[in-house]
Amino acid sequence: MKPSDGPVTMRRLFLFFIPMGLSVVLINLSHVIINGTLARAPDPETILAGYALGMSLLAVTERPAVLLRQTCSALVRDRTSFRAVRTVAFWVFGSSLVFGALTAYSPVGHWVFGVAFGADAHVRAEAVRSWQALMFLSVFSGLRCLFQGVIIYRMRTKWLTVGMVFRLTGMVILSQLFIRAGITTALQGAVIFVFGMIIEATLSWIECRRLVKQLPDRAEESTVAGPKQVLPFYNPLLFSSLIVVWVMPILNAVLGTTERATLAIASFAVAGSLMNLMLGFFTYFHQIALHFGKTDPGQVRRFTLALGFVPAVFLVLLAYTPAGPWMLAHALGVRGDLLEESLLALRGFLPFVLAFPWLDTLNGFVMSRGETKLMFGSQLANASVTALLVAALAAMLPHWSGILGSLAQSGGLVAELALLSWMYRRNRIKSQSAFAQSS
């Protein structure tokens, strides 16, 4: 089945969306499992801070690979176009491995984590150890996204959930083995992550291989014959995302200058994992708009309105009721000052979860019209506002902790939504005016 087959009903949108949402919940649950595992170390703040810095750098190297899911889903219509996107993917993977090896096995890594991120010697050492495994995540994550792009286009989204169930099972088993052996380094968390990603990528490849065989060698509606036709869509996404991926390293670097630097970085990481857990189910609105936005944009907007406020309700329940402290203490093993500061940081993410569903839907509309250049300006606004906010807040309130990062990140996302809304509306008005004049 393809998105163009049949009427766009709410039932069809839910059946398409729910499996993808469940898969993201499981993805974010896997991050919670890793943080909960590392929190059981004798020195959890140092271990968590080192792993958080490694994950911050991973966000930079993984982002180009993750964009292959949207690119493949939007452009692949036959085997020829799939081969074209796959070629671009191999370029991305090669570049990522070269950078990863330099960072993991040369003095570059100690400079990145020690000078650029401002980590002390102990946290820097843990970050480098974790990166020695995390550097391979970009490849396996990219392979997973490449294969899932075809799976999503063919409306086989249940396979995303199936893959995550097996991935999560493998990660839980490995984490329990590490806990029994003793948690001593951030590398153990990275190994758990890589192991789970390999499982998911393998299962996605099995289903994608079957679906690609069903595609024609050349489809009439496809305009992609080689990598050159892929790049006009992919490059704007890449350039804009490379701006935003530096937000997390900047946030961690600035948090590293506060009075309680290690606690600030660790609490921000724990709160971020919980926020992503609350938001996780609702991070595929862009796929709804990408696949169904041209056919029935009104139905897409109604779908977002029906679900858009749910993550904010979840976060409020977790941040302002006893459920939050209970989860932090019992599910994650977080205690003492780290628990209190993680809870405060979680409250700073409320504007973020309120704005995100609408931004994600708008991004889907932008991609469906091939206007990915607009996302460069909006994500530049996000990065700029976030960096300025965290710097100003850290200078004025250096005794605060992880909440500085969550408030800054929320402000950046709201700025991105405001600018993208204005640019998208402006383009629609121009298009309508041009059409009226030509008529």
Secondary structure, DSSP 8 states (H G I E B T S, - for coil): --TTSS---HHHHHHHHHHHHHHHHHHHHHHHHHHHHHTTSSSHHHHHHHHHHHHHHHHHHHHHHHHHHHHHHHH--SHHHHHHHHHHHHHHHHHHHHHHHHHHHSHHHHHIIIIIS---HHHHHHHHHHHHHHTTHHHHHHHHHHHHHHHHHTT-THHHHHHHHHHHHHHHHHHHHHHHH----THHHHHHHHHHHHHHHHHHHHHHHHHHHHS-SS-TT---SSHHHHHHHHHHHHHHHHHHTTHHHHHHHHHTTSTTHHHHHHHHHHHHHHHHHHHGGGS-HHHHHHHHTTT-HHHHHHHHHHHTTHHHHHHHHHHHSTHHHHIIIIIS---HHHHHHHHHHHHTTHHHHHHHHHHHHHHHHHHHTT-TTHHHHHHHHHHHHHHHHHHHHHHH-TT--THHHHHHHHHHHHHHHHHHHHHHHHHHHHHHHHHHHH-
